[in-house]
Amino acid sequence: MAHFRYRGRDETGTLVDGVVEAVNESAAADMLMRRAIIPLNLNEVVPGREFNWRGLLARRLPLSELLMFTRQMLSLTRSGIPLLQALAGLVESQRHPLMASTLKDIVEQLTAGRPLSAALNQHPLVFTPLYVAMVHVGENTGRLDQAFERLSEHLEQEQDTKRRIQSAMRYPLLVLGFIAVAVAVLNILVIPKFAQMFAKFGAELPLPTRILIATSEFFVSWWPLLLLALVGGVIGIKVWLTTESGRLSWDGWKLRLPIVGSIISRASLGRFARSLSMMMRGGVPVNQSLSLVADAVDNRFMHDRIIGMRRGIEAGDTISRTASGAELFTPLVLQMISVGEETGRIDELLDDVAAFYEREVDYELKGLTAKIEPILLTLVAGMVLVLALGVYLPMWDMFNAVQGR
């Protein structure tokens, strides 16, 4: 659970401050109100960060496993089975070790008297803040089955989007992988054989051939160092991405990529709209919804813009004006948000916004292969041209020399 530092006034009007432990900011405010304290300031206490090498290797639970668990919880809560009994029964049926160990711990925490949302919040590699918040709302309203139903629909949509993106990127990544393997084989095995053959003739070699031979000799002589540099570079990038500035720079750069940047941006905005609609339909306040949805977007650049929207709303601004100031949405989407706000159907219009972005992503993905293919063909053709010039030019020179004798 998170810790929140507060300043407020008690029932006598005295200024008080301190720290409370709660699932989220809204729960902390509710706890203070029950203590007859009116909060004036409420900020999450961020503990000092220590670099965790294990965090580099830690992996989140696959989305398919989380979706299966959510569907199971939906069926069990709808059938009226007690929560502790339902979770205890699910422990033995889990195939993924992380999910099995997580459910065991959750059962222990529930047995000790903790609420389900607080137990879920202890496992950030399995449950996102948005997931925990929806369960928390379901607990407080007595509609836990509806919370799992909305989460199930949300996760299904997210899984479908990820599958389409992975399917579209599979072919380009395979081609790039084969190109990398071909370059390594040519430089380490093939070109040295030609270099030995050319050395026997003692003739002056053309520039493309000398470049190929020099590149091959570099690969053969320094491949252990190159491999070490590659591993070190990967680790260095992972460490850099754990920093705030590194994550912000990387996420902003991803959105500006020439071909896939627009796809990433629209997919993230679709996730934002779908998540915000789900939170608002579940009864979560707008400012708290934006804080949770900002984490669900999984992009630090967009996260900061969405947090800016939350600050604007807390200052008394409207959702449509703060959305316009965030400079993330197209004019058409801003108009849809404005209409939804005016008619009181903002959750329905946000669903329409999400569907709009999802259609755009689907259209972009269908044309992604057609956009990338010319680049890959140009790259392969350039490699073949350099290799052909480097290998066959000296052979032609030697053939012409033999013919002239």
Protein Blocks (a to p, Z undefined) as FASTA:
>chain_A
ZZdddddddfkopacddddddfblmlmmmmmmmnopacfbdcdddddddddfklmmpccd
dfklmmmmmmmmmmmmmnopafklmmmmmmmmpmblklmmmmmmmmmmmmnopafklmmm
mmmklmcfklmmmmmmmmmnopamlmmmmmmmmmmmmmmmmmmmmmmmmmmmmmmmmmmm
mmmmmmmmmmmmmmmmmmmnopacdfklmmmmmmmmmmmmmmmmmmmmmmmmmmmmmmmm
mpmklmmmmmmmmmmgfklmmmmmmmmmmmmmmmmmmmmmnopafklmmmmmmmmnopak
lmmmmmmmmmmmmnopafklmmmmnopacfklmmmmmmmmmnopmmmmmmmmmmmmmmmm
mmmmmmmmmmmmmmmmmmmmmmmmmmmmmmmmmmmmmmmmmmmZZ
